């Protein structure tokens, strides 16, 4: 039996491919339209700061409700029951941290990237370099999750079993090709459309995702006459786990009889995951840059409130998707994909067959939901690529390389030759155009690198990959951001130590954890897992804060009190904000 419960035919494949092509054409049309309205750095990086609170809230939702949310969380709930909902709760609660501590202050104090805030009262070169390295690292972790989800999704839709081919492609080849296609599309969105194009794609995708999830939620509840007790009871029964399916401990925090050490490790791993999920959002670069697309701090607050409403509603619906899949989809089909990434599409097919007329109805609903999931992936990868390329261009090229001694001399010479105001403005415009060219080149490089890595990471659950990205963001970025905004004594050394210390701790601990090597790791043929926790947040996040404090108190550099006062006034009042 294939991962789809047999019966996929040329008709369903034709429907699926047609919807996918329609989606790609529509998003490319939006990108080209927005690209024609992108004329300078402000448009490319921040969409001209012309989006309303509601529009930006929708875009944030589109950026945040990723393949991890739609595919990964539903899959974990379908396979592990109650414990899978931890991701939904963590992702949602995280927005309170972003709202209360980051959103408004960042919008007031920054311009295009996270590093604009971190480097405001520090030495530019070391802080911007560190921030750029961290931005790219976090974004690549997140990109892997989306692209792995895309590969699993398309293979499911084409129903290619191990011994079959489609258009000459095996299942593994189809996954690889899908990853390449997603990579090429995300590069196109960023290179052509910039922030304007990416934002509109995210808005459209958020609307599609909410409609698709709402439709499936209603159908799941309808299948059980809107009786939640029946839904949960059937899910528990079909899972084979009984009441344990509806209780904590099936996947996280497991109690191992006669092994108190392993029990303690399991509980610490649960705590570590929760900490990373709750604190990670406030340090995610692709979310932080979204606050720069609105005209003022009031709109930034509104956008976060809209995002909380949209995201909260969606995560409540993941309960119905996950438990619905456990109750209605054949257990053997669910467990055939150990990562759980295709539970939601399989549920869509089952619901389509139940309510819309057999195989054809199932194929149509499956194709629609798959198109929604694919749109989700495209929108998120575009946002991630934009965040990375913006950081490389604006932070490394414009503020590190272009401000080097030799580069400053050349620019000063050009400015002195340009005697009129108009001539100087022209030179500054040329600098902006060069910066955008560098951003586009960076998008291509990051896209190609992500494609290569994603091909080797296809066995991992996408929600788990995103949790690792959250841990890295919370360990390196969040300490530096909070110290910069709220600690007067904080200095350059502290910022660099916080970013690199937290980043390296998180990455090294991931490499040394069971995620990478060992029986359940990325490389099962070797085992060098000496760190017992699957998520490093419990250790790496406090370590990042400790590094920021140590770097500050051990440095002889004095903090710039005047610049801190300026930052404080700007961040709290919006005076002087861009």
Helices and strands as residue ranges (DSSP letters): H 10-35, H 41-46, G 47-49, H 53-64, H 67-67, I 68-73, H 74-80, G 81-84, H 85-97, I 98-103, H 104-109, H 114-118, H 124-158, H 171-188, I 189-193, H 194-223, H 228-239, G 242-246, H 260-280, G 281-283, H 285-288, G 289-293, H 297-328, H 331-336, H 343-355, H 358-390, I 391-401, H 405-417, H 421-455, H 462-472, I 473-477, H 478-486, H 492-511, H 537-554, H 561-573
